[in-house]
Amino acid sequence: MRAVAGPHFEEVLAAARDGQEWAWAAMFGDLAGPLFGYLRAQGSRDPEDLLSEVFLQVARNLRTFTGTEAGFRSWVFTVAHSRIIDERRRRRRHPVDPVASIADLVPAQDDITSGAALDAVMSDGVEAILQRLAPAQRDVLLLRIVAGLTVPEVAALVRRSEGAVKALQRRGLDELRRRFDLEGIPR
C-alpha cells in the first residue's frame, strides 16, 4: 500500500486541516483508487458518488482524527465501510427497478480516475467471483488486500476476533483459488 505522505504525513495532515488544496489533492490521489476499488467490489451501485461521500465525511471530521498514517488509512476505510453499510440499508428500504439508463451503460469519456482505478483494482471476472464469496469473506479480503489494513484493524472494523478474521481470510483465499481454477482465470 502506498503511503499518503510517508515521512511528511503530519505536515500533509496539518495542511489539510488548514484547507490547503495541495494536501487534499495528495490525500485524494493516494486514497481514491483503493477506496473506489473497495466500494465497487463491495457492490456499490454508484461507487463514485459513495467515494465523494467518504471524502466529505473525512473532511467534516478531519479535525477529530489523531494518530499515525496507518491509523488514518484505517479510519478512512472505516468511513467507507460505514457508507457501504448505509447504502445497503437504503437499498433494502427503498428498492429500485433494475432497469439501467443509457448513462449507466455508457461510461463517461472524461472519467479517467475511475477508469484507471478499475484497471488497477480488478478485472470483471475477478469482481464477479468476489461477489460470489460469502459477504464476511469478501469484506475481510477487500479490507486486507485492497485497503491494506492489518488483521487487528479489520477485526475492529468488522467486529470479529483476530482469529475469526484470519480464518475468513484463509477460507476466502482458498475459495478464490478454487474458483479461479474452475473458471480458468490466471493467478
Backbone hydrogen bonds in HBPLUS format (Angstrom, degrees):
<---DONOR---> <-ACCEPTOR-->    atom                        ^
c    i                          cat <-CA-CA->   ^        H-A-AA   ^      H-
h    n   atom  resd res      DA  || num        DHA   H-A  angle D-A-AA Bond
n    s   type  num  typ     dist DA aas  dist angle  dist       angle   num
A0008-HIS N   A0005-ALA O   3.05 MM   3  5.16 157.2  2.11 129.9 126.5     1
A0009-PHE N   A0006-GLY O   3.19 MM   3  5.57 152.2  2.27 124.3 122.0     2
A0011-GLU N   A0008-HIS O   3.06 MM   3  5.29 117.1  2.47 103.6 118.8     3
A0012-VAL N   A0008-HIS O   2.98 MM   4  6.27 161.9  2.01 160.6 166.2     4
A0013-LEU N   A0009-PHE O   2.80 MM   4  5.98 166.9  1.81 162.3 166.2     5
A0014-ALA N   A0010-GLU O   2.93 MM   4  6.06 161.8  1.97 144.7 149.8     6
A0015-ALA N   A0011-GLU O   2.95 MM   4  6.13 158.7  1.99 146.5 152.7     7
A0016-ALA N   A0012-VAL O   2.84 MM   4  6.06 155.4  1.90 150.1 157.1     8
A0017-ARG N   A0013-LEU O   2.94 MM   4  6.20 155.1  2.00 149.0 155.8     9
A0018-ASP N   A0014-ALA O   3.06 MM   4  6.36 137.0  2.25 138.3 149.8    10
A0018-ASP N   A0015-ALA O   3.09 MM   3  4.98 125.0  2.40  91.2 105.8    11
A0020-GLN N   A0015-ALA O   2.88 MM   5  5.25 165.4  1.90 152.0 147.1    12
A0019-GLY N   A0016-ALA O   2.93 MM   3  4.93 157.1  1.99 102.8 109.6    13
A0023-ALA N   A0020-GLN O   3.18 MM   3  5.56 128.6  2.45 105.5 117.6    14
A0024-TRP N   A0020-GLN O   3.30 MM   4  6.70 158.9  2.34 152.3 157.9    15
A0025-ALA N   A0021-GLU O   2.88 MM   4  6.11 156.7  1.93 153.1 160.4    16
A0026-ALA N   A0022-TRP O   2.98 MM   4  6.17 148.3  2.09 137.8 145.9    17
A0027-MET N   A0023-ALA O   2.99 MM   4  6.29 162.0  2.02 149.8 154.1    18
A0028-PHE N   A0024-TRP O   2.82 MM   4  5.94 169.9  1.83 153.5 157.0    19
A0029-GLY N   A0025-ALA O   2.82 MM   4  5.79 161.0  1.85 143.2 149.6    20
A0030-ASP N   A0026-ALA O   3.12 MM   4  6.23 149.9  2.21 142.8 149.4    21
A0031-LEU N   A0027-MET O   2.98 MM   4  6.05 148.6  2.08 150.0 158.6    22
A0032-ALA N   A0028-PHE O   2.81 MM   4  5.26 158.4  1.86 148.8 151.8    23
A0035-LEU N   A0031-LEU O   2.98 MM   4  5.99 162.2  2.01 158.2 164.1    24
A0036-PHE N   A0032-ALA O   2.78 MM   4  5.79 162.6  1.81 152.5 157.6    25
A0037-GLY N   A0033-GLY O   2.97 MM   4  6.17 165.1  1.99 154.8 158.9    26
A0038-TYR N   A0034-PRO O   2.95 MM   4  6.11 155.4  2.01 145.1 151.9    27
A0039-LEU N   A0035-LEU O   2.87 MM   4  6.12 166.3  1.89 156.4 159.4    28
A0040-ARG N   A0036-PHE O   2.88 MM   4  6.04 162.9  1.91 153.3 158.3    29
A0041-ALA N   A0037-GLY O   2.89 MM   4  5.94 163.7  1.91 146.7 151.9    30
A0042-GLN N   A0038-TYR O   2.97 MM   4  6.10 134.7  2.18 141.0 153.0    31
A0044-SER N   A0039-LEU O   3.15 MM   5  5.71 160.6  2.19 157.6 156.3    32
A0043-GLY N   A0040-ARG O   2.91 MM   3  5.27 159.2  1.96 112.2 117.4    33
A0050-LEU N   A0046-ASP O   3.03 MM   4  6.33 163.3  2.06 156.6 162.0    34
A0051-LEU N   A0047-PRO O   2.81 MM   4  5.89 150.1  1.89 141.6 149.8    35
A0052-SER N   A0048-GLU O   3.08 MM   4  6.37 153.0  2.15 143.0 149.5    36
A0053-GLU N   A0049-ASP O   3.01 MM   4  6.37 152.8  2.08 145.2 153.0    37
A0054-VAL N   A0050-LEU O   2.88 MM   4  6.20 153.0  1.95 149.9 157.2    38
A0055-PHE N   A0051-LEU O   3.05 MM   4  6.38 165.7  2.07 153.6 155.8    39
A0056-LEU N   A0052-SER O   2.88 MM   4  6.11 149.6  1.97 148.2 157.5    40
A0057-GLN N   A0053-GLU O   2.94 MM   4  6.16 158.2  1.99 148.0 153.5    41
A0058-VAL N   A0054-VAL O   2.89 MM   4  6.18 156.1  1.95 150.0 157.5    42
A0059-ALA N   A0055-PHE O   2.87 MM   4  6.01 157.3  1.92 142.1 148.3    43
A0060-ARG N   A0056-LEU O   2.90 MM   4  6.18 155.5  1.96 147.0 153.6    44
A0061-ASN N   A0057-GLN O   2.99 MM   4  6.17 152.3  2.07 148.0 154.9    45
A0062-LEU N   A0058-VAL O   2.82 MM   4  5.50 110.4  2.31 147.0 160.1    46
A0064-THR N   A0061-ASN O   2.92 MM   3  5.48 145.7  2.04 115.4 125.5    47
A0065-PHE N   A0062-LEU O   3.12 MM   3  5.37 152.5  2.19 107.0 115.1    48
A0072-PHE N   A0068-THR O   2.85 MM   4  6.14 143.1  1.99 141.1 151.8    49
A0073-ARG N   A0069-GLU O   2.97 MM   4  6.29 161.7  2.01 153.2 156.3    50
A0074-SER N   A0070-ALA O   3.01 MM   4  6.23 162.8  2.04 147.4 152.3    51
A0075-TRP N   A0071-GLY O   2.84 MM   4  5.99 154.7  1.90 143.5 151.0    52
A0076-VAL N   A0072-PHE O   2.89 MM   4  6.17 159.6  1.93 156.0 160.4    53
A0077-PHE N   A0073-ARG O   3.03 MM   4  6.29 161.5  2.06 151.4 156.1    54
A0078-THR N   A0074-SER O   2.86 MM   4  6.06 136.7  2.05 142.1 155.0    55
A0079-VAL N   A0075-TRP O   3.03 MM   4  6.38 151.3  2.11 146.6 153.4    56
A0080-ALA N   A0076-VAL O   3.01 MM   4  6.37 156.2  2.06 144.7 151.4    57
A0081-HIS N   A0077-PHE O   2.84 MM   4  5.99 157.7  1.89 142.3 148.3    58
A0082-SER N   A0078-THR O   2.97 MM   4  6.18 156.7  2.02 147.1 153.1    59
A0083-ARG N   A0079-VAL O   2.98 MM   4  6.27 150.0  2.07 146.9 155.4    60
A0084-ILE N   A0080-ALA O   2.98 MM   4  6.31 149.3  2.08 149.6 157.7    61
A0085-ILE N   A0081-HIS O   3.08 MM   4  6.39 160.6  2.12 149.1 153.7    62
A0086-ASP N   A0082-SER O   2.92 MM   4  6.18 157.4  1.97 146.9 153.5    63
A0087-GLU N   A0083-ARG O   2.91 MM   4  6.12 156.1  1.96 144.7 151.0    64
A0088-ARG N   A0084-ILE O   2.96 MM   4  6.24 157.5  2.01 151.6 157.4    65
A0089-ARG N   A0085-ILE O   3.01 MM   4  6.29 155.8  2.07 148.9 155.4    66
A0090-ARG N   A0086-ASP O   2.95 MM   4  6.25 159.4  1.99 151.3 156.9    67
A0091-ARG N   A0087-GLU O   2.92 MM   4  6.17 157.7  1.97 149.8 155.9    68
A0092-ARG N   A0088-ARG O   3.05 MM   4  6.32 152.9  2.13 145.7 152.3    69
A0093-ARG N   A0089-ARG O   3.02 MM   4  6.29 155.2  2.08 150.2 157.0    70
A0094-HIS N   A0090-ARG O   2.74 MM   4  5.79 152.0  1.81 153.4 161.7    71
A0104-ASP N   A0101-SER O   3.01 MM   3  5.28 132.2  2.24 103.0 115.5    72
A0105-LEU N   A0101-SER O   3.30 MM   4  6.68 139.8  2.47 143.1 154.0    73
A0105-LEU N   A0102-ILE O   3.13 MM   3  5.09 128.3  2.42  93.8 107.4    74
A0106-VAL N   A0102-ILE O   3.10 MM   4  6.27 143.4  2.24 151.0 159.1    75
A0111-ASP N   A0108-ALA O   3.40 MM   3  5.43 164.9  2.42 107.4 108.6    76
A0115-GLY N   A0111-ASP O   3.35 MM   4  6.39 156.5  2.41 139.2 146.0    77
A0116-ALA N   A0112-ILE O   2.91 MM   4  6.04 163.5  1.94 154.1 158.0    78
A0117-ALA N   A0113-THR O   2.93 MM   4  6.12 157.4  1.98 148.0 155.1    79
A0118-LEU N   A0114-SER O   2.82 MM   4  5.95 160.1  1.86 149.2 154.4    80
A0119-ASP N   A0115-GLY O   3.03 MM   4  6.21 164.1  2.06 147.5 151.7    81
A0120-ALA N   A0116-ALA O   2.98 MM   4  6.10 153.8  2.05 144.6 151.9    82
A0121-VAL N   A0117-ALA O   2.89 MM   4  5.97 145.8  2.01 149.3 157.8    83
A0122-MET N   A0118-LEU O   3.25 MM   4  6.17 161.4  2.28 152.0 154.3    84
A0127-GLU N   A0123-SER O   3.00 MM   4  6.26 161.3  2.03 152.8 158.6    85
A0128-ALA N   A0124-ASP O   2.91 MM   4  6.12 157.3  1.96 148.3 153.9    86
A0129-ILE N   A0125-GLY O   3.10 MM   4  6.34 155.0  2.16 144.3 150.7    87
A0130-LEU N   A0126-VAL O   2.89 MM   4  6.16 158.6  1.93 152.0 158.2    88
A0131-GLN N   A0127-GLU O   3.01 MM   4  6.29 150.2  2.11 148.0 155.6    89
A0132-ARG N   A0129-ILE O   2.99 MM   3  5.22 142.3  2.14 103.4 114.6    90
A0133-LEU N   A0130-LEU O   3.12 MM   3  5.38 160.1  2.16 107.9 114.2    91
A0137-GLN N   A0134-ALA O   2.98 MM   3  5.29 117.0  2.39 108.0 123.5    92
A0138-ARG N   A0134-ALA O   2.94 MM   4  6.22 165.2  1.97 163.2 168.1    93
A0139-ASP N   A0135-PRO O   2.88 MM   4  6.05 163.8  1.90 152.0 156.4    94
A0140-VAL N   A0136-ALA O   3.09 MM   4  6.24 167.8  2.10 146.9 149.8    95
A0141-LEU N   A0137-GLN O   2.91 MM   4  6.11 171.1  1.92 156.5 159.3    96
A0142-LEU N   A0138-ARG O   2.92 MM   4  6.01 167.7  1.93 154.5 158.2    97
A0143-LEU N   A0139-ASP O   2.95 MM   4  6.07 161.2  1.98 150.6 156.3    98
A0144-ARG N   A0140-VAL O   2.89 MM   4  6.00 153.4  1.96 150.5 157.9    99
A0145-ILE N   A0141-LEU O   2.77 MM   4  5.74 169.2  1.78 153.4 157.3   100
A0146-VAL N   A0142-LEU O   2.91 MM   4  5.02 125.5  2.21 118.2 134.0   101
A0147-ALA N   A0142-LEU O   2.98 MM   5  6.44 157.6  2.03 157.4 164.1   102
A0149-LEU N   A0143-LEU O   3.01 MM   6  5.87 166.7  2.03 158.5 154.7   103
A0154-VAL N   A0150-THR O   2.92 MM   4  6.20 162.6  1.95 157.4 162.0   104
A0155-ALA N   A0151-VAL O   2.85 MM   4  6.01 163.0  1.88 156.6 161.8   105
A0156-ALA N   A0152-PRO O   3.04 MM   4  6.22 158.9  2.09 145.0 149.6   106
A0157-LEU N   A0153-GLU O   3.03 MM   4  6.22 155.3  2.09 144.1 151.3   107
A0158-VAL N   A0154-VAL O   2.86 MM   4  6.05 166.6  1.88 163.2 164.6   108
A0159-ARG N   A0155-ALA O   2.91 MM   4  5.58 111.9  2.38 134.5 148.7   109
A0160-ARG N   A0155-ALA O   3.05 MM   5  4.98 156.6  2.11 136.7 143.6   110
A0165-VAL N   A0161-SER O   3.00 MM   4  6.35 154.8  2.06 149.7 156.7   111
A0166-LYS N   A0162-GLU O   2.95 MM   4  6.21 160.2  1.99 150.8 155.8   112
A0167-ALA N   A0163-GLY O   2.95 MM   4  6.17 156.9  2.00 145.8 152.3   113
A0168-LEU N   A0164-ALA O   2.85 MM   4  6.06 161.4  1.88 150.4 155.5   114
A0169-GLN N   A0165-VAL O   2.87 MM   4  6.05 157.2  1.93 148.9 155.5   115
A0170-ARG N   A0166-LYS O   2.91 MM   4  6.11 164.0  1.93 149.2 153.5   116
A0171-ARG N   A0167-ALA O   2.89 MM   4  6.07 171.7  1.90 155.1 157.4   117
A0172-GLY N   A0168-LEU O   2.82 MM   4  5.83 154.9  1.88 143.2 151.2   118
A0173-LEU N   A0169-GLN O   2.87 MM   4  6.04 162.4  1.90 152.7 156.9   119
A0174-ASP N   A0170-ARG O   2.93 MM   4  6.14 157.2  1.98 148.1 154.9   120
A0175-GLU N   A0171-ARG O   2.92 MM   4  6.10 156.8  1.97 145.7 151.9   121
A0176-LEU N   A0172-GLY O   2.87 MM   4  6.14 153.4  1.94 146.8 154.6   122
A0177-ARG N   A0173-LEU O   2.94 MM   4  6.17 165.3  1.96 151.5 154.8   123
A0178-ARG N   A0174-ASP O   3.01 MM   4  6.25 160.7  2.05 147.6 152.9   124
A0179-ARG N   A0175-GLU O   2.92 MM   4  6.13 163.9  1.94 151.6 155.7   125
A0180-PHE N   A0176-LEU O   2.76 MM   4  5.92 159.6  1.80 156.6 162.8   126
A0181-ASP N   A0177-ARG O   2.98 MM   4  6.16 161.5  2.01 148.6 153.3   127
A0182-LEU N   A0178-ARG O   2.98 MM   4  6.25 158.9  2.03 146.8 152.9   128
A0183-GLU N   A0179-ARG O   2.91 MM   4  6.04 154.2  1.98 149.0 155.2   129
A0184-GLY N   A0180-PHE O   2.85 MM   4  5.73 108.6  2.37 139.2 155.0   130
A0185-ILE N   A0180-PHE O   2.94 MM   5  4.85 151.1  2.02 139.7 143.4   131
A0184-GLY N   A0181-ASP O   3.37 MM   3  5.11 155.9  2.44  95.3 102.2   132
